[in-house]
Amino acid sequence: MPGYGDSPPAEMVATAQGRVAFLDHVLQELGMRRPVLVSPSMSGRFALPFLLTRGDQLAGFVPVAPVGTKDYAAEQYRQVQTPTLILYGDRDVSLGPQALHSLWHLPRHRVAVVPDAGHACYLDKPEDFHRALLGFLRQLK
């Protein structure tokens, strides 16, 4: 993601509005129409503002203990009608429960907790993660 990790600072993604525009551009360039957006950890800085402003463009949303959930009010989450699978590992004692506390206000959500997995539950228990994800995707059809 621009501005994260070893990538140079990127002014275009310095604001939530800029991150929404960036993600929208990426999805358009890839020709994706109504994708399911999977958002682990730091990608929450991009995915959450996109969900709140353009969630109607998504077929589904899968936050995996994303950062930034506390930046938005319960009322903002209540406005989103995108089907959502809130996913986190049961050993993630900070971001997982924190995200759940905020995202619980999304009206069309389900929760899946990956047992014996930490923050990167998709790495710790990939089979359990994929089972939950695929179950959610099948439900969207």
C-alpha positions as a Markdown table, in Angstrom:
| # | Residue | x | y | z |
|---|---|---|---|---|
| 1 | Met | 0.0 | 0.0 | 0.0 |
| 2 | Pro | 1.4 | 3.4 | -0.8 |
| 3 | Gly | 2.8 | 5.2 | 2.2 |
| 4 | Tyr | 3.2 | 1.9 | 4.2 |
| 5 | Gly | 6.0 | -0.5 | 4.8 |
| 6 | Asp | 9.1 | 0.3 | 2.7 |
| 7 | Ser | 7.1 | 2.3 | 0.1 |
| 8 | Pro | 7.9 | 6.1 | 0.0 |
| 9 | Pro | 5.4 | 8.5 | 1.6 |
| 10 | Ala | 2.6 | 9.2 | -0.8 |
| 11 | Glu | 0.7 | 12.5 | -0.5 |
| 12 | Met | -2.2 | 11.1 | -2.5 |
| 13 | Val | -3.2 | 8.7 | 0.4 |
| 14 | Ala | -2.6 | 11.2 | 3.2 |
| 15 | Thr | -6.3 | 11.6 | 3.8 |
| 16 | Ala | -9.2 | 9.2 | 4.0 |
| 17 | Gln | -10.7 | 10.8 | 0.8 |
| 18 | Gly | -7.4 | 10.2 | -1.0 |
| 19 | Arg | -7.3 | 6.6 | 0.1 |
| 20 | Val | -10.9 | 6.1 | -1.1 |
| 21 | Ala | -9.9 | 7.6 | -4.5 |
| 22 | Phe | -6.8 | 5.4 | -4.7 |
| 23 | Leu | -8.7 | 2.2 | -3.9 |
| 24 | Asp | -11.5 | 3.2 | -6.3 |
| 25 | His | -8.8 | 3.8 | -9.0 |
| 26 | Val | -7.2 | 0.4 | -8.4 |
| 27 | Leu | -10.6 | -1.4 | -8.6 |
| 28 | Gln | -11.4 | 0.4 | -11.8 |
| 29 | Glu | -8.1 | -0.4 | -13.4 |
| 30 | Leu | -8.6 | -4.0 | -12.5 |
| 31 | Gly | -12.0 | -3.9 | -14.1 |
| 32 | Met | -13.6 | -5.1 | -10.9 |
| 33 | Arg | -17.3 | -4.6 | -10.5 |
| 34 | Arg | -18.9 | -5.4 | -7.1 |
| 35 | Pro | -15.9 | -7.1 | -5.6 |
| 36 | Val | -15.6 | -8.6 | -2.2 |
| 37 | Leu | -13.1 | -6.5 | -0.3 |
| 38 | Val | -10.9 | -8.4 | 2.1 |
| 39 | Ser | -9.2 | -6.1 | 4.5 |
| 40 | Pro | -6.6 | -7.3 | 7.0 |
| 41 | Ser | -4.9 | -5.1 | 9.5 |
| 42 | Met | -3.3 | -1.9 | 8.0 |
| 43 | Ser | -5.5 | -2.1 | 4.9 |
| 44 | Gly | -8.3 | -0.9 | 7.1 |
| 45 | Arg | -7.1 | 2.6 | 6.6 |
| 46 | Phe | -8.1 | 2.2 | 2.9 |
| 47 | Ala | -11.0 | -0.2 | 3.2 |
| 48 | Leu | -13.0 | 1.4 | 6.0 |
| 49 | Pro | -13.5 | 4.8 | 4.4 |
| 50 | Phe | -14.2 | 3.1 | 1.1 |
| 51 | Leu | -16.9 | 0.9 | 2.8 |
| 52 | Leu | -18.5 | 3.9 | 4.5 |
| 53 | Thr | -18.6 | 6.1 | 1.3 |
| 54 | Arg | -18.9 | 3.5 | -1.5 |
| 55 | Gly | -20.0 | 0.3 | 0.2 |
| 56 | Asp | -22.8 | 0.0 | -2.4 |
| 57 | Gln | -20.1 | -0.8 | -4.9 |
| 58 | Leu | -19.1 | -3.9 | -3.0 |
| 59 | Ala | -20.7 | -7.3 | -3.1 |
| 60 | Gly | -19.2 | -8.0 | 0.4 |
| 61 | Phe | -16.7 | -6.9 | 2.9 |
| 62 | Val | -14.3 | -9.0 | 5.0 |
| 63 | Pro | -12.5 | -7.1 | 7.7 |
| 64 | Val | -9.7 | -9.1 | 9.3 |
| 65 | Ala | -8.9 | -7.2 | 12.5 |
| 66 | Pro | -8.4 | -4.0 | 10.6 |
| 67 | Val | -6.9 | -0.8 | 12.1 |
| 68 | Gly | -8.9 | 2.4 | 12.1 |
| 69 | Thr | -12.3 | 1.1 | 13.2 |
| 70 | Lys | -12.4 | 3.5 | 16.2 |
| 71 | Asp | -12.1 | 6.4 | 13.8 |
| 72 | Tyr | -15.8 | 6.1 | 12.8 |
| 73 | Ala | -19.1 | 6.4 | 14.8 |
| 74 | Ala | -21.6 | 3.7 | 15.3 |
| 75 | Glu | -24.1 | 5.7 | 13.3 |
| 76 | Gln | -21.8 | 5.7 | 10.3 |
| 77 | Tyr | -21.5 | 1.9 | 10.4 |
| 78 | Arg | -25.3 | 1.5 | 10.8 |
| 79 | Gln | -25.7 | 3.2 | 7.4 |
| 80 | Val | -23.8 | 0.5 | 5.5 |
| 81 | Gln | -25.8 | -2.3 | 3.9 |
| 82 | Thr | -22.8 | -4.3 | 2.5 |
| 83 | Pro | -22.9 | -7.9 | 3.7 |
| 84 | Thr | -19.9 | -8.3 | 6.0 |
| 85 | Leu | -17.9 | -11.1 | 7.6 |
| 86 | Ile | -16.0 | -9.9 | 10.6 |
| 87 | Leu | -13.1 | -12.2 | 11.0 |
| 88 | Tyr | -10.3 | -12.4 | 13.6 |
| 89 | Gly | -8.1 | -14.9 | 15.5 |
| 90 | Asp | -9.1 | -15.7 | 19.1 |
| 91 | Arg | -5.5 | -15.0 | 20.2 |
| 92 | Asp | -5.6 | -11.4 | 18.8 |
| 93 | Val | -6.4 | -9.7 | 22.1 |
| 94 | Ser | -6.2 | -6.1 | 20.9 |
| 95 | Leu | -7.2 | -5.4 | 17.3 |
| 96 | Gly | -9.6 | -8.3 | 16.8 |
| 97 | Pro | -11.9 | -7.4 | 19.8 |
| 98 | Gln | -11.5 | -3.7 | 19.1 |
| 99 | Ala | -12.6 | -4.1 | 15.5 |
| 100 | Leu | -15.5 | -6.3 | 16.6 |
| 101 | His | -16.7 | -3.7 | 19.1 |
| 102 | Ser | -16.9 | -1.1 | 16.3 |
| 103 | Leu | -17.9 | -3.2 | 13.4 |
| 104 | Trp | -20.7 | -4.9 | 15.4 |
| 105 | His | -22.9 | -1.9 | 14.3 |
| 106 | Leu | -22.8 | -3.0 | 10.7 |
| 107 | Pro | -26.4 | -4.2 | 10.1 |
| 108 | Arg | -25.6 | -7.1 | 7.8 |
| 109 | His | -22.7 | -8.7 | 9.5 |
| 110 | Arg | -21.6 | -12.2 | 10.6 |
| 111 | Val | -18.7 | -13.0 | 12.9 |
| 112 | Ala | -16.1 | -15.8 | 12.5 |
| 113 | Val | -13.4 | -16.3 | 15.1 |
| 114 | Val | -10.5 | -18.5 | 14.0 |
| 115 | Pro | -9.4 | -20.7 | 16.9 |
| 116 | Asp | -5.8 | -20.8 | 18.0 |
| 117 | Ala | -4.9 | -17.9 | 15.7 |
| 118 | Gly | -3.4 | -14.5 | 16.3 |
| 119 | His | -3.7 | -11.2 | 14.5 |
| 120 | Ala | -2.6 | -12.7 | 11.1 |
| 121 | Cys | -5.2 | -15.5 | 11.4 |
| 122 | Tyr | -5.0 | -16.2 | 7.7 |
| 123 | Leu | -1.3 | -17.2 | 8.2 |
| 124 | Asp | -1.7 | -19.0 | 11.5 |
| 125 | Lys | -4.7 | -21.1 | 10.5 |
| 126 | Pro | -5.1 | -20.8 | 6.7 |
| 127 | Glu | -7.5 | -23.7 | 6.3 |
| 128 | Asp | -9.9 | -22.3 | 9.0 |
| 129 | Phe | -9.6 | -18.8 | 7.6 |
| 130 | His | -10.4 | -20.0 | 4.1 |
| 131 | Arg | -13.3 | -22.2 | 5.3 |
| 132 | Ala | -14.9 | -19.2 | 6.9 |
| 133 | Leu | -14.2 | -16.9 | 3.9 |
| 134 | Leu | -15.4 | -19.4 | 1.3 |
| 135 | Gly | -18.6 | -20.0 | 3.4 |
| 136 | Phe | -19.3 | -16.3 | 3.4 |
| 137 | Leu | -18.6 | -16.0 | -0.4 |
| 138 | Arg | -21.0 | -18.9 | -1.1 |
| 139 | Gln | -23.7 | -17.2 | 0.9 |
| 140 | Leu | -23.3 | -14.1 | -1.4 |
| 141 | Lys | -24.3 | -15.9 | -4.6 |
